[in-house]
Amino acid sequence: MGATVKEIQAQGAAMMKDAEDMVAHGGMGDTKAIVHHCSEASRHAEAIVKALPPADPHGKEALPHLLEVIKQCQRVAELGDKVDPGASLNPAIKARTAVREAVKHLAALRESGA
């Protein structure tokens, strides 16, 4: 196993911060910030997916939520920073919701991986 549970959980916390910042900036109409923070949240999600212990049931439960973060942030990236912030906010909120669910499961990971 490459990353420790603590490292995975720290990555999850960083992903949560980016997701919250992303939606907060969206509420202020800052499309560039939505795209930036979603990209960062997606990067964290991808790193966590690679590091998840395969035998841990909480890791398995977190996986679909992490994949949803990546999918929704790809939508944000495709929309780009030239669209109305409201257009980016919908997938951004979906990404934040998925982040919150994933982080709940990541918090339950154990060092043993079982």
Summary of the structure (lengths in Angstrom):
residues: 114
radius of gyration: 14.0
end to end distance: 12.5
largest distance: 46.1
contacts: 387
relative contact order: 0.22
helix: 79%
strand: 0%
